[in-house]
Amino acid sequence: ILEDEGIKVLWAETVQKTGEILKERAKEISLIILDACLKSDKPNSMCLISEARANGFNGPIITSSTNDDYNRALIQAGATHQSDKAEAAKTALSILKK
């Protein structure tokens, strides 16, 4: 849905790869959609929110977990918007179009 609207999407499936992208490109990123569990059965991505901010990212961060408790944990860690995984791209699009 985002790419169909001409939005460039960067994908990362692990905490390590996401961290690398944030270090290299945080200032180019307009919005982050973040799942709580990256290649894990347990939440492991909360640290990426502070890492994004430390690398100069100041935009919105949308949670994208199917587990409401995990979404709340991401919000407590500093995410700015909560979304169900199935609706995250639509949520992102509505934020970007404002």
DOKOL-160818 format. One record per residue (C-alpha): x, y, z; residue in one letter. Coordinates in steps of 0.05 Angstrom, whole numbers, plus 5000, padded with zeros to 4 digits. Layout:
{px: X	py: Y	pz: Z	bake: a};
...
***
This chain:
{px: 5000	py: 5000	pz: 5000	bake: i};
{px: 5056	py: 5050	pz: 5017	bake: l};
{px: 5097	py: 5033	pz: 4955	bake: e};
{px: 5035	py: 5039	pz: 4912	bake: d};
{px: 5031	py: 5112	pz: 4937	bake: e};
{px: 5103	py: 5125	pz: 4916	bake: g};
{px: 5132	py: 5119	pz: 4986	bake: i};
{px: 5200	py: 5087	pz: 4991	bake: k};
{px: 5199	py: 5031	pz: 5042	bake: v};
{px: 5260	py: 5004	pz: 5078	bake: l};
{px: 5252	py: 4934	pz: 5108	bake: w};
{px: 5291	py: 4901	pz: 5164	bake: a};
{px: 5273	py: 4835	pz: 5197	bake: e};
{px: 5322	py: 4836	pz: 5255	bake: t};
{px: 5341	py: 4884	pz: 5311	bake: v};
{px: 5412	py: 4885	pz: 5285	bake: q};
{px: 5393	py: 4903	pz: 5214	bake: k};
{px: 5343	py: 4955	pz: 5237	bake: t};
{px: 5397	py: 4986	pz: 5281	bake: g};
{px: 5444	py: 4989	pz: 5222	bake: e};
{px: 5392	py: 5024	pz: 5180	bake: i};
{px: 5378	py: 5074	pz: 5236	bake: l};
{px: 5451	py: 5090	pz: 5244	bake: k};
{px: 5461	py: 5101	pz: 5170	bake: e};
{px: 5396	py: 5133	pz: 5149	bake: r};
{px: 5355	py: 5158	pz: 5208	bake: a};
{px: 5353	py: 5229	pz: 5183	bake: k};
{px: 5325	py: 5207	pz: 5116	bake: e};
{px: 5267	py: 5167	pz: 5147	bake: i};
{px: 5199	py: 5200	pz: 5153	bake: s};
{px: 5163	py: 5147	pz: 5194	bake: l};
{px: 5177	py: 5080	pz: 5227	bake: i};
{px: 5130	py: 5021	pz: 5233	bake: i};
{px: 5158	py: 4976	pz: 5287	bake: l};
{px: 5137	py: 4906	pz: 5308	bake: d};
{px: 5154	py: 4886	pz: 5379	bake: a};
{px: 5184	py: 4819	pz: 5360	bake: c};
{px: 5236	py: 4819	pz: 5306	bake: l};
{px: 5257	py: 4748	pz: 5289	bake: k};
{px: 5237	py: 4729	pz: 5360	bake: s};
{px: 5178	py: 4701	pz: 5398	bake: d};
{px: 5189	py: 4753	pz: 5452	bake: k};
{px: 5190	py: 4829	pz: 5449	bake: p};
{px: 5260	py: 4853	pz: 5430	bake: n};
{px: 5252	py: 4917	pz: 5391	bake: s};
{px: 5238	py: 4969	pz: 5445	bake: m};
{px: 5312	py: 4990	pz: 5445	bake: c};
{px: 5305	py: 5012	pz: 5373	bake: l};
{px: 5261	py: 5071	pz: 5392	bake: i};
{px: 5315	py: 5104	pz: 5434	bake: s};
{px: 5366	py: 5085	pz: 5381	bake: e};
{px: 5325	py: 5119	pz: 5327	bake: a};
{px: 5319	py: 5182	pz: 5369	bake: r};
{px: 5394	py: 5181	pz: 5386	bake: a};
{px: 5409	py: 5178	pz: 5312	bake: n};
{px: 5368	py: 5239	pz: 5295	bake: g};
{px: 5300	py: 5209	pz: 5277	bake: f};
{px: 5245	py: 5255	pz: 5302	bake: n};
{px: 5185	py: 5229	pz: 5265	bake: g};
{px: 5127	py: 5184	pz: 5284	bake: p};
{px: 5137	py: 5112	pz: 5305	bake: i};
{px: 5077	py: 5066	pz: 5295	bake: i};
{px: 5071	py: 5001	pz: 5334	bake: t};
{px: 5054	py: 4941	pz: 5293	bake: s};
{px: 5042	py: 4881	pz: 5336	bake: s};
{px: 4983	py: 4833	pz: 5339	bake: t};
{px: 4992	py: 4832	pz: 5415	bake: n};
{px: 4961	py: 4892	pz: 5451	bake: d};
{px: 5009	py: 4885	pz: 5510	bake: d};
{px: 5068	py: 4889	pz: 5463	bake: y};
{px: 5039	py: 4951	pz: 5429	bake: n};
{px: 5031	py: 4984	pz: 5498	bake: r};
{px: 5103	py: 4967	pz: 5514	bake: a};
{px: 5126	py: 5000	pz: 5450	bake: l};
{px: 5084	py: 5062	pz: 5467	bake: i};
{px: 5115	py: 5064	pz: 5536	bake: q};
{px: 5184	py: 5059	pz: 5503	bake: a};
{px: 5168	py: 5121	pz: 5461	bake: g};
{px: 5127	py: 5100	pz: 5400	bake: a};
{px: 5079	py: 5155	pz: 5381	bake: t};
{px: 5021	py: 5115	pz: 5349	bake: h};
{px: 4990	py: 5047	pz: 5360	bake: q};
{px: 4964	py: 5004	pz: 5304	bake: s};
{px: 4944	py: 4933	pz: 5291	bake: d};
{px: 4993	py: 4898	pz: 5245	bake: k};
{px: 4941	py: 4891	pz: 5190	bake: a};
{px: 4927	py: 4966	pz: 5192	bake: e};
{px: 4997	py: 4994	pz: 5203	bake: a};
{px: 5008	py: 5014	pz: 5130	bake: a};
{px: 4942	py: 5050	pz: 5127	bake: k};
{px: 4957	py: 5085	pz: 5192	bake: t};
{px: 5025	py: 5106	pz: 5164	bake: a};
{px: 4994	py: 5131	pz: 5100	bake: l};
{px: 4944	py: 5174	pz: 5138	bake: s};
{px: 5000	py: 5204	pz: 5180	bake: i};
{px: 5044	py: 5218	pz: 5121	bake: l};
{px: 4989	py: 5251	pz: 5082	bake: k};
{px: 4974	py: 5302	pz: 5137	bake: k};
***
